[in-house]
Amino acid sequence: MTRHTPWFDTAVTRLADPQNQRVWSIIVSLLGDLARRKGDRISGSALTRITQPMGIKPEAMRVALHRLRKDGWIESSREGRSSVHYLSEYGRTQSDRVTPRIYTRTPELPEAWHILIAEDGSSLNTLNDLLLTDTYIGIGRTVALGSGPVPGDCDDLAGFEVSARAIPGWLQTRLFPEDLGTACQSLHQDCAELRAAGVPGLLTPFQVATLRTLLVHRWRRVALRHPDLPAAFQPRGWMGPACREQVFALLDALPLPPLPALNEAE
C-alpha cells in the first residue's frame, strides 16, 4: 500500500537530477543499488512501482530496458507470468568497477603521484587508453596524472614520479569545474534540508527504493566526475567531503529494502 506523505513528494522533487533523467541511466543506478549481486532479480512490476513517482511512463521504461539489453547491460527472463530483469555479467563488472567510488564513505587519498607524457602518434593512443580507466586524470592533451609509482608497461610514454608542490588555479578548475561544484553544492543543500525536515519512519519499501534510486543516481553523477584528490588539488569552496557526508547520512536514513519485499508485494 502506498503511503502518500508531503515529505516523500518533496523528496522526489528535490532529489531528481536536473541534468540527467535518462531512463536507461536511472535503471542502471537502480540495479546497481538494489540488485547488484549475482543472482539478484527485480520484477518488471517492481521497476514500474519504483519509477512511477519519478514520472517515468511504462513505454519509456520498455524502450530503456530494450536499449540496456541490446547494449549488454541487462538480461531479462520470465518467471511465471512476470518478467524479471537483472544485470548481465558485463553489467555487474561495470557496476563493480565504479561501486567503490560511489559507496566509499572515506576515500583513501594517494600520497605518491606520477605523470605520463605522450607525443603524437601511437604513444598518444596508449595515453588515451589509460585515461579511459579511473586511475588517470587528464591534465592536457598529452599529459596524465596518476597515483602510485610509474607503471612498468608504458614504455612508449615518458614517466616521472612527482610531488604536488604547487597546484595552480587553472589545474584546480580543470579537475573540479564550476558546473561540478554547483551540482555538488546543490545536492548537499537538498540532502541537508530533507534530513532537517525529518525522514518519516513509515515509508514503504517502494518509496525507500524510489528515493534511494534518485539519491544514488544523482550522487553517482557527482562522485564519478570528480577524482579523489587531496585538499591541495581542490578549489576554494569545494564541498565534496561535506556533500558526501550528507548523502551517506540520508542513505543511512533510507536503509536498503530487501528484494523480496519489492518483488513479492501486490
C-alpha positions as CSV (number, residue, x, y, z in Angstrom):
1,M,0.0,0.0,0.0
2,T,1.3,3.4,-0.9
3,R,1.5,6.0,1.8
4,H,1.4,9.5,0.4
5,T,3.4,11.9,2.6
6,P,4.3,15.5,1.8
7,W,7.9,14.7,2.8
8,F,8.1,11.9,0.2
9,D,6.6,14.0,-2.6
10,T,9.0,16.8,-1.7
11,A,12.0,14.4,-1.6
12,V,11.2,13.0,-5.1
13,T,11.2,16.6,-6.5
14,R,14.3,17.6,-4.6
15,L,16.4,14.6,-5.4
16,A,15.5,14.3,-9.1
17,D,18.7,15.1,-11.2
18,P,18.0,18.3,-13.2
19,Q,20.8,17.4,-15.6
20,N,20.3,13.7,-16.3
21,Q,16.9,12.0,-16.2
22,R,17.6,9.5,-19.0
23,V,15.6,6.4,-18.1
24,W,18.2,3.8,-19.1
25,S,20.8,5.6,-16.8
26,I,18.3,5.7,-13.9
27,I,17.7,1.9,-14.3
28,V,21.5,1.3,-14.2
29,S,21.6,3.3,-10.9
30,L,18.6,1.4,-9.6
31,L,20.0,-2.1,-10.3
32,G,23.5,-1.0,-9.1
33,D,22.0,-0.1,-5.7
34,L,19.1,-2.5,-5.2
35,A,20.1,-5.6,-7.2
36,R,23.9,-5.5,-7.7
37,R,24.8,-9.1,-6.6
38,K,24.9,-12.1,-8.8
39,G,21.5,-13.8,-8.7
40,D,19.6,-10.7,-7.8
41,R,16.4,-10.2,-9.8
42,I,13.9,-7.5,-9.9
43,S,10.4,-7.8,-11.4
44,G,9.0,-5.6,-14.1
45,S,6.1,-4.6,-11.8
46,A,8.6,-3.6,-9.0
47,L,10.5,-1.5,-11.5
48,T,7.3,0.2,-12.6
49,R,6.2,1.0,-9.0
50,I,9.7,2.3,-8.1
51,T,9.9,4.6,-11.1
52,Q,6.3,5.8,-11.4
53,P,6.8,8.6,-8.8
54,M,9.7,9.9,-10.9
55,G,7.3,10.5,-13.8
56,I,8.7,7.6,-15.9
57,K,6.0,6.2,-18.1
58,P,5.7,2.4,-19.0
59,E,6.5,3.0,-22.7
60,A,9.7,4.9,-21.7
61,M,10.6,2.0,-19.4
62,R,10.2,-0.6,-22.2
63,V,12.4,1.4,-24.5
64,A,15.1,1.8,-21.9
65,L,15.1,-1.9,-21.0
66,H,15.3,-2.8,-24.7
67,R,18.3,-0.5,-25.0
68,L,20.1,-1.9,-22.0
69,R,19.5,-5.5,-23.2
70,K,20.8,-4.5,-26.7
71,D,23.9,-2.9,-25.1
72,G,24.6,-6.0,-23.0
73,W,24.0,-4.3,-19.6
74,I,21.0,-6.4,-18.5
75,E,19.2,-9.6,-19.2
76,S,15.5,-10.4,-18.9
77,S,13.6,-13.6,-18.4
78,R,10.1,-14.8,-17.5
79,E,9.3,-16.2,-14.1
80,G,5.8,-17.5,-14.2
81,R,3.6,-14.7,-15.5
82,S,6.1,-11.9,-14.7
83,S,9.2,-10.6,-16.3
84,V,12.4,-10.2,-14.2
85,H,15.4,-8.1,-15.0
86,Y,19.0,-8.3,-13.8
87,L,22.5,-7.1,-14.5
88,S,24.4,-9.2,-17.0
89,E,27.9,-10.4,-16.3
90,Y,29.1,-7.3,-18.2
91,G,26.7,-5.1,-16.3
92,R,27.9,-6.4,-13.0
93,T,31.5,-5.9,-14.0
94,Q,30.9,-2.3,-14.9
95,S,28.8,-1.7,-11.8
96,D,31.5,-3.3,-9.6
97,R,34.2,-1.1,-11.2
98,V,32.5,2.1,-10.0
99,T,31.0,0.9,-6.8
100,P,33.9,1.9,-4.6
101,R,33.8,5.5,-6.0
102,I,30.1,5.7,-5.2
103,Y,29.8,4.0,-1.8
104,T,33.2,4.6,-0.1
105,R,32.5,6.9,2.9
106,T,36.1,7.9,3.5
107,P,38.2,7.6,0.3
108,E,41.9,6.8,0.8
109,L,43.8,9.6,-0.8
110,P,47.1,8.7,-2.5
111,E,50.3,10.1,-1.3
112,A,52.6,9.1,-4.3
113,W,52.0,10.5,-7.8
114,H,53.4,10.3,-11.3
115,I,52.8,11.9,-14.6
116,L,52.9,10.3,-18.0
117,I,53.7,12.3,-21.2
118,A,52.9,11.2,-24.7
119,E,53.9,12.5,-28.1
120,D,51.5,12.5,-31.1
121,G,51.2,9.0,-32.6
122,S,51.0,5.6,-31.0
123,S,52.0,6.8,-27.6
124,L,49.1,9.2,-27.5
125,N,46.8,6.2,-28.1
126,T,48.4,4.5,-25.2
127,L,47.7,7.5,-23.0
128,N,44.1,7.8,-24.2
129,D,43.5,4.2,-23.3
130,L,44.8,4.8,-19.8
131,L,42.5,7.8,-19.5
132,L,39.5,5.5,-20.1
133,T,40.2,4.0,-16.7
134,D,39.5,5.5,-13.3
135,T,43.3,5.6,-12.5
136,Y,44.4,8.6,-14.5
137,I,43.4,12.2,-14.8
138,G,43.9,14.2,-17.9
139,I,45.8,17.4,-17.4
140,G,46.4,18.3,-21.0
141,R,46.0,16.5,-24.4
142,T,49.3,14.7,-23.9
143,V,49.7,14.6,-20.1
144,A,48.0,12.5,-17.5
145,L,48.4,12.4,-13.7
146,G,48.3,9.0,-11.9
147,S,48.7,7.8,-8.3
148,G,51.4,5.5,-7.1
149,P,54.7,4.7,-9.0
150,V,55.2,4.9,-12.7
151,P,53.8,1.6,-14.2
152,G,56.1,-0.7,-16.0
153,D,54.0,-1.4,-19.1
154,C,54.1,2.1,-20.7
155,D,57.5,2.1,-22.4
156,D,56.3,4.5,-25.2
157,L,55.4,7.2,-22.6
158,A,57.7,9.4,-20.6
159,G,57.0,8.8,-16.9
160,F,58.1,10.9,-13.9
161,E,57.4,10.5,-10.2
162,V,56.3,13.8,-8.8
163,S,55.3,15.7,-5.7
164,A,52.4,18.1,-5.6
165,R,54.3,21.3,-4.6
166,A,52.2,23.9,-6.4
167,I,48.7,23.4,-7.7
168,P,47.7,26.5,-9.9
169,G,44.2,27.6,-10.1
170,W,43.8,26.6,-13.7
171,L,44.5,23.0,-12.8
172,Q,42.1,23.1,-9.8
173,T,39.4,24.4,-12.2
174,R,40.2,21.7,-14.7
175,L,40.0,18.9,-12.1
176,F,36.9,20.4,-10.4
177,P,35.0,22.5,-13.0
178,E,32.5,25.1,-11.9
179,D,29.4,23.2,-13.0
180,L,30.5,20.2,-10.9
181,G,31.0,22.5,-7.9
182,T,27.4,23.8,-8.4
183,A,26.0,20.3,-8.7
184,C,27.8,19.2,-5.6
185,Q,26.6,22.2,-3.6
186,S,23.0,21.8,-4.8
187,L,23.0,18.1,-3.8
188,H,24.5,18.9,-0.4
189,Q,21.7,21.5,0.2
190,D,18.9,19.2,-0.9
191,C,20.1,16.3,1.3
192,A,20.6,18.6,4.3
193,E,17.2,20.2,4.1
194,L,15.4,16.8,3.6
195,R,17.2,15.5,6.7
196,A,16.4,18.6,8.7
197,A,12.7,18.2,7.9
198,G,12.8,14.7,9.3
199,V,12.7,11.4,7.4
200,P,9.4,9.7,8.1
201,G,9.6,6.3,9.7
202,L,6.6,4.8,7.8
203,L,7.9,4.9,4.2
204,T,7.0,1.8,2.2
205,P,9.8,-0.4,0.7
206,F,8.9,1.1,-2.7
207,Q,9.1,4.6,-1.5
208,V,12.5,3.9,0.0
209,A,13.6,2.3,-3.2
210,T,12.4,5.3,-5.2
211,L,14.3,7.8,-3.0
212,R,17.5,5.7,-2.9
213,T,17.5,5.3,-6.7
214,L,17.2,9.1,-7.1
215,L,19.8,9.8,-4.5
216,V,22.3,7.3,-5.7
217,H,21.8,8.3,-9.3
218,R,22.4,12.0,-8.5
219,W,25.4,11.3,-6.2
220,R,26.8,8.9,-8.9
221,R,26.8,11.8,-11.3
222,V,28.9,13.8,-8.9
223,A,31.2,11.1,-7.5
224,L,32.2,9.7,-10.8
225,R,33.1,13.1,-12.2
226,H,35.5,14.3,-9.6
227,P,38.6,12.4,-8.7
228,D,39.5,11.6,-5.1
229,L,42.4,14.0,-4.6
230,P,44.0,15.7,-1.5
231,A,42.7,19.2,-0.4
232,A,45.6,20.9,-2.2
233,F,44.1,20.0,-5.6
234,Q,40.6,21.3,-4.7
235,P,39.5,24.8,-5.5
236,R,38.4,27.2,-2.7
237,G,34.8,26.4,-1.6
238,W,34.8,22.8,-2.9
239,M,32.1,21.0,-0.9
240,G,32.8,17.4,-2.0
241,P,33.5,16.0,1.5
242,A,30.5,17.8,3.0
243,C,28.3,16.6,0.2
244,R,29.5,13.0,0.7
245,E,28.7,13.2,4.4
246,Q,25.1,14.5,3.7
247,V,24.5,11.8,1.0
248,F,25.5,8.9,3.3
249,A,23.6,10.3,6.2
250,L,20.4,10.3,4.1
251,L,21.2,6.9,2.7
252,D,21.5,5.6,6.3
253,A,18.1,7.0,7.0
254,L,16.7,5.1,3.9
255,P,18.1,1.6,4.5
256,L,18.2,-0.8,1.6
257,P,14.9,-2.6,1.2
258,P,15.1,-6.3,0.7
259,L,14.4,-7.5,-2.8
260,P,11.6,-10.0,-1.7
261,A,9.7,-7.1,-0.2
262,L,9.7,-5.4,-3.7
263,N,9.2,-8.5,-5.8
264,E,6.5,-10.2,-3.8
265,A,4.4,-7.1,-2.9
266,E,1.0,-6.9,-4.6
